[in-house]
């Protein structure tokens, strides 16, 4: 009955009606079309004949059917002048919008009012005696935190008390990915970190110049720990007593007094990250690093103090040029992004309120030891970045190594065209040191304690299940920048051959391996060393290449050589947030699975052995690509030769990626606010 | 022709039409009303007869004329079920809203894209030689900054070069009010301040606990200076050479190297503010002050470090209670607001993620030397604040004076009920010292240099035209916390009587003053000392009271006594933002007027004499009221016994006042964002 059907529009309006109403031919058409649609007319009817009562106002009504009052539905008044009409309707729209927004504002205030707590009920709470007065013990006879003061805070927390203790050292990408992946009910989790926030490190360069606020890059670690009903202790890890399963922690109070204590663990995850690599260069006390919010704040202050000092009337011209010479040592993503952000600050914001002389005397220099900046990226990407920088008047000094940093200049050697080394010096007012990562003191101690099981000077070695080499299986894991996954495929050859040899009743070292057996070995290698899979695609070719005597079989020596050649092709994983994140997620999934498998294993009295391998696959890294901001443009290296470079649209894409990866709804809102702030008000050139 | 007239609704709808269309009697009425309004019907016509072609859909159309598509104006489809209709229309609205918001977002992105500068044109700029290599001179033979490096930056700046040099020391309330009032074209203005931002001090307590961000309270001073085409030098004032009209400035660079130089002035405004008053108490190095962003940041860090330390398993119960004992010394607005904000933080945000034990062991103490907190406010307001605090478990210790602060406790004396003094001690983990203001080192130097002209130990004395006593008239002014306006009415008695005495040919000290003459004197007093006007209302009563011999005249002694009694009633102006603001505005208006009067004075060769008094009235302070936040409630003292106290509505009012007073559009937006952030995400319990 109420159905609406499109009726063919074959009507005409009586000429005298049209004349009487003074409407245009186009309006006539519209009118007829509308009229047919609302079924005032039938096919072929004449408007004048069929609706003799129709007059001007009603025609208007049909022409502009929306022009009625919002609430009452009454038609809007028609005035003689279209200006008056327009003014009246605009005012009505404005009023309507104000009411609408007003409702929103009132709603927000009501919500806001509900967030103030008025009840102050202190209830008696339970805290176990042993949490308040922990027993002492361990090799150094320190207090042992077996029970924590918030273990009895709620029934949910209580239920965690007797679960296996999982201790996580560090609050970076790896730890947070692990926390976000873990099921809330499997472990009694304690996170230990010297900072009480998670820092979104990839955007730290933006914060140094005030494009982003510090608060937008951090999330309180307690909010993240909360999800798994875990605990947080702000302390630094000092040592691990592997035999007694204790971590030694330290913390300083406001007066500088230090306390130390032990935290017991059943499972320990080391994710403490790395420090800056000094590369043995003298005078790094004159440089800034960029690892933490603190660093970013110091950098911001230093830059602005230099600018202010350059404005003083007593500053000589040479001194001004020195103060405004900004040097970045290291052409990796951090160095490049910092140089780009610095350039943005100087180019976009400095000119408006500082003396123009400053802008003319500013110089930005980027010192890179390799032949190109962003040398881990695709070559096209490197080139694009270098071109962009040369346009932006950022001086890129490649093939250059810093020799020494002094308070007011930097000495570096540069390779000449003919391979000769020239020593140069650059006056500088600011230097950022971002030349790769190095092991923390804590990791060095751990590594030393494990002796020959740890042979890498730069990182803690783990097997492909991310278990720290040299520790009891399933006790200690290491992830992120502080760790490296050992890809010693050849060393495990005997293990791979053992089952085969046992079946044939032979010694693995003397047996001949057929192609079929090689396939089985390759399968095992793939499972244990997922990163090697890429190099094990053409098994027949590999087999043929190493079967030098063309006997159709490989002996132990040939086999070993084959695997060693694969080893040599495996590179160590990059020290990036992406890797730490994947490792954290991997551990989270594995721990969840192990916890679910635990009852079954207990029933079957399985306590020893390679539980990790029994339960879960080995860790495999999937590179998703790299990206970098390079000053009103951005680059994306998507791997396998795919890459994208571009201007503003790439900047927005770059922001979108990080916006999506951001840790919480809170940080996303804050990031969006910051970007809007930059557009509206520019960066704030203030420091304290 | 297009006029719309209400037509009396005397129609009826043919019964069979109504039946056929299945509409209700109410809908019939509506229909008839609408139809008459859009003139489909004439008075008395029957719908069925006059419009035989009308069918259901068109009736509906008349009934609900808004239900048409937004863009095309076609009617919305009618479905059998109201649920389907509702769903369809909601979806349409949602889609419409998304499109609408989408347009807004795209618009913002377009605007954003326009804010990135791509052109990097460096143009040659003019800088005069003398700006780059200033001549040295003055008593200490330091460089003299006669010309600045941005004096030639633009034609606008150039036009300022030869105008009288106005130097303003300090970048607080007084200076900013002065800058905002000054006409841009009258003076060559240079602002000197050790910080490159203006700080909105009244909300600083909110920033200590993260309710507001630091950035929201500050505005780059260069942006404010920009309006008057002025200059900014980040430096500290060290001394003034009054005879040569030079200010000695100093600044340290990042390596700690200090430079000093002179800045010449024609007019100098001292608005350097004040420091915290130590009241001679020992151990203030264990306390925090709250004067600057730096202080607020330190406080935030200290509070959070204490909380984190209190969570450690090694912290004993006594130590935890000490760490969580927060002491505020000083019951003025700053102390009270800080205590309130601290309590909010602990009550609203701490409980959610920190161990519950902490909340139970926290204590906040407020030590006040007077009998009430907020003792400069109305008594009812003080009482309300005290009641509120006692409900909020903030301990208010009145009639108490701090004797000594130690690293872990605070010693104070308290007056007992019988007037006896008891010494008490309070373990504390944090202490804020906010007990009034004191003179800065610079002001002490200035005061000492002026010798007997400056008798006040606490502030620089000015006359009622805000000219610094002891300096050539019209050279040096002092405003804000660093200054006090001398109300020595009696000292000026001879001046007031001089004209009268001259007319009569008498010695002022021996003449007899009649009531008529007294009225003239009172008029002069009112003009010169506007603050005294309140006490000069009943001239006849005053005259009668001091005419002790009832002679109908006053002699010089009686007159003097009368004025001294008025002096004693005049209180010194409060050290508040409000006062500094009014003084800044006053100076701004006066300077504008003086600049406009300058050509006339030059023509008439008027160079000496009291130009200020000739041109402009004396400064008069108008108290507009005081307000304070006291923890989910706020108080307003509007003066003359009027006051308001209340809960959340008062908090919103308190915020509105500061929102309105905020220095720029930028800070207002940021404040609103911060308040929204608090409601959505709470305060961030992080520190670095």
Contacts between the chains, C-beta under 8 A, distances in Angstrom:
chain1	res1	chain2	res2	distance
A	1	B	22	7.5
A	1	B	56	6.5
A	1	B	80	7.9
A	2	B	56	7.0
A	2	B	57	7.1
A	2	B	60	7.2
A	2	B	78	3.7
A	2	B	79	7.2
A	2	B	80	6.6
A	3	B	78	7.0
A	4	B	57	6.5
A	4	B	75	6.6
A	4	B	77	5.3
A	4	B	78	5.9
A	22	B	1	7.5
A	34	B	73	7.2
A	37	B	74	6.0
A	37	B	75	6.6
A	38	B	57	6.2
A	38	B	58	5.1
A	38	B	61	4.6
A	38	B	75	6.2
A	39	B	53	7.9
A	39	B	55	5.3
A	39	B	57	4.8
A	39	B	58	5.2
A	40	B	53	6.4
A	40	B	54	7.1
A	40	B	58	5.2
A	41	B	53	6.8
A	42	B	53	6.4
A	45	B	53	7.3
A	50	B	53	5.2
A	51	B	40	7.8
A	51	B	51	6.2
A	51	B	53	6.7
A	52	B	50	8.0
A	53	B	39	7.6
A	53	B	40	6.1
A	53	B	41	6.6
A	53	B	42	6.4
A	53	B	45	7.3
A	53	B	50	5.3
A	53	B	51	6.6
A	54	B	40	7.0
A	55	B	39	5.0
A	56	B	1	6.3
A	56	B	2	6.7
A	56	B	39	7.9
A	57	B	2	7.0
A	57	B	4	6.3
A	57	B	38	6.1
A	57	B	39	4.8
A	58	B	38	4.7
A	58	B	39	5.1
A	58	B	40	5.3
A	60	B	2	7.2
A	61	B	38	4.6
A	61	B	65	7.6
A	64	B	73	7.6
A	65	B	61	7.6
A	65	B	65	5.8
A	65	B	68	5.0
A	65	B	73	5.9
A	65	B	75	7.8
A	66	B	66	6.9
A	66	B	68	5.9
A	66	B	70	7.9
A	66	B	73	6.2
A	68	B	65	5.1
A	68	B	66	5.7
A	70	B	66	7.9
A	73	B	64	7.2
A	73	B	65	6.3
A	73	B	66	6.0
A	74	B	37	7.1
A	75	B	4	6.9
A	75	B	37	6.4
A	75	B	38	6.6
A	75	B	65	7.6
A	77	B	4	5.8
A	78	B	2	4.2
A	78	B	3	6.9
A	78	B	4	5.4
A	79	B	2	7.3
A	80	B	2	6.4
A	80	B	3	7.7
A	108	B	676	7.2
A	108	B	679	7.4
A	109	B	652	7.2
A	111	B	679	6.4
A	112	B	675	7.3
A	112	B	676	7.8
A	112	B	679	4.2
A	113	B	648	5.3
A	115	B	348	7.7
A	115	B	678	7.6
A	115	B	679	5.0
A	115	B	682	7.9
A	116	B	348	7.1
A	116	B	632	5.0
A	116	B	648	6.4
A	116	B	651	8.0
A	117	B	347	5.7
A	117	B	348	5.1
A	118	B	632	6.5
A	120	B	347	6.6
A	120	B	391	7.7
A	120	B	392	6.8
A	120	B	393	6.5
A	122	B	359	7.4
A	122	B	360	5.8
A	125	B	356	4.8
A	125	B	357	6.4
A	125	B	360	6.2
A	127	B	357	5.5
A	131	B	313	6.8
A	132	B	316	7.9
A	132	B	317	5.8
A	133	B	316	7.9
A	134	B	313	5.4
A	134	B	314	7.3
A	143	B	313	6.5
A	143	B	314	5.1
A	145	B	313	3.5
A	145	B	314	7.7
A	148	B	313	6.4
A	148	B	355	7.7
A	149	B	311	6.9
A	149	B	313	7.0
A	149	B	355	4.9
A	149	B	357	5.0
A	150	B	311	7.9
A	150	B	354	7.9
A	150	B	355	3.4
A	150	B	356	6.6
A	150	B	357	7.0
A	153	B	355	6.2
A	153	B	356	4.7
A	153	B	357	7.9
A	195	B	686	7.9
A	195	B	688	6.9
A	196	B	304	7.2
A	196	B	308	6.2
A	196	B	685	7.1
A	196	B	686	5.5
A	196	B	687	7.0
A	197	B	686	4.1
A	197	B	688	7.6
A	213	B	213	7.0
A	213	B	215	6.7
A	214	B	688	7.4
A	215	B	213	6.7
A	215	B	684	6.1
A	215	B	686	7.9
A	218	B	684	7.6
A	218	B	686	5.8
A	220	B	353	6.9
A	220	B	684	6.0
A	220	B	685	5.5
A	220	B	686	5.2
A	222	B	353	3.9
A	222	B	354	7.1
A	222	B	685	7.0
A	223	B	353	6.2
A	226	B	353	5.8
A	232	B	311	7.7
A	233	B	311	6.8
A	233	B	312	6.7
A	233	B	313	7.6
A	234	B	308	4.1
A	234	B	309	7.9
A	234	B	311	7.2
A	234	B	312	7.8
A	235	B	312	6.9
A	251	B	308	7.8
A	251	B	309	6.7
A	251	B	312	5.8
A	253	B	305	7.1
A	253	B	306	7.9
A	253	B	309	4.8
A	253	B	323	7.7
A	254	B	302	5.8
A	254	B	305	5.3
A	254	B	306	6.6
A	254	B	309	7.5
A	254	B	429	7.7
A	255	B	407	5.8
A	259	B	312	6.7
A	259	B	314	4.7
A	259	B	315	7.7
A	260	B	314	7.8
A	261	B	312	7.4
A	261	B	313	5.9
A	261	B	314	4.6
A	263	B	313	7.9
A	292	B	688	7.0
A	293	B	688	4.4
A	294	B	688	5.1
A	297	B	688	7.3
A	302	B	254	5.8
A	304	B	196	7.2
A	305	B	253	7.1
A	305	B	254	5.3
A	306	B	253	7.9
A	306	B	254	6.6
A	308	B	196	6.2
A	308	B	234	4.1
A	308	B	251	7.8
A	309	B	234	7.9
A	309	B	251	6.7
A	309	B	253	4.8
A	309	B	254	7.5
A	311	B	149	6.9
A	311	B	150	8.0
A	311	B	232	7.7
A	311	B	233	6.8
A	311	B	234	7.2
A	312	B	233	6.7
A	312	B	234	7.9
A	312	B	235	6.9
A	312	B	251	5.8
A	312	B	259	6.7
A	312	B	261	7.3
A	313	B	131	6.8
A	313	B	134	5.4
A	313	B	143	6.4
A	313	B	145	3.5
A	313	B	148	6.5
A	313	B	149	7.0
A	313	B	233	7.6
A	313	B	261	5.9
A	313	B	263	7.9
A	314	B	134	7.4
A	314	B	143	5.1
A	314	B	145	7.7
A	314	B	259	4.6
A	314	B	260	7.8
A	314	B	261	4.6
A	315	B	259	7.7
A	316	B	132	7.9
A	316	B	133	7.9
A	317	B	132	5.9
A	323	B	253	7.6
A	347	B	117	5.7
A	347	B	120	6.6
A	348	B	115	7.6
A	348	B	116	7.1
A	348	B	117	5.1
A	353	B	220	6.9
A	353	B	222	3.9
A	353	B	223	6.2
A	353	B	226	5.9
A	354	B	150	7.9
A	354	B	222	7.2
A	355	B	148	7.6
A	355	B	149	4.9
A	355	B	150	3.5
A	355	B	153	6.2
A	356	B	125	4.8
A	356	B	150	6.7
A	356	B	153	4.7
A	357	B	125	6.4
A	357	B	127	5.5
A	357	B	149	5.0
A	357	B	150	7.0
A	357	B	153	8.0
A	359	B	122	7.3
A	360	B	122	5.7
A	360	B	125	6.2
A	391	B	120	7.7
A	392	B	120	6.7
A	393	B	120	6.5
A	407	B	255	5.8
A	408	B	255	8.0
A	429	B	254	7.7
A	632	B	116	4.9
A	632	B	118	6.5
A	648	B	113	5.3
A	648	B	116	6.4
A	651	B	116	7.9
A	652	B	109	7.2
A	666	B	680	7.5
A	666	B	681	4.6
A	669	B	677	7.9
A	669	B	680	7.3
A	669	B	681	7.9
A	670	B	677	7.4
A	673	B	673	5.7
A	675	B	112	7.3
A	676	B	108	7.2
A	676	B	112	7.8
A	677	B	669	7.9
A	677	B	670	7.5
A	678	B	115	7.6
A	679	B	108	7.5
A	679	B	111	6.4
A	679	B	112	4.2
A	679	B	115	5.0
A	680	B	666	7.5
A	680	B	669	7.3
A	681	B	666	4.5
A	681	B	669	7.9
A	682	B	115	7.9
A	684	B	215	6.1
A	684	B	218	7.6
A	684	B	220	6.1
A	685	B	196	7.1
A	685	B	220	5.6
A	685	B	222	7.0
A	686	B	195	8.0
A	686	B	196	5.5
A	686	B	197	4.2
A	686	B	215	7.9
A	686	B	218	5.8
A	686	B	220	5.2
A	687	B	196	7.0
A	688	B	195	6.9
A	688	B	197	7.6
A	688	B	214	7.4
A	688	B	292	7.0
A	688	B	293	4.3
A	688	B	294	5.0
A	688	B	297	7.3
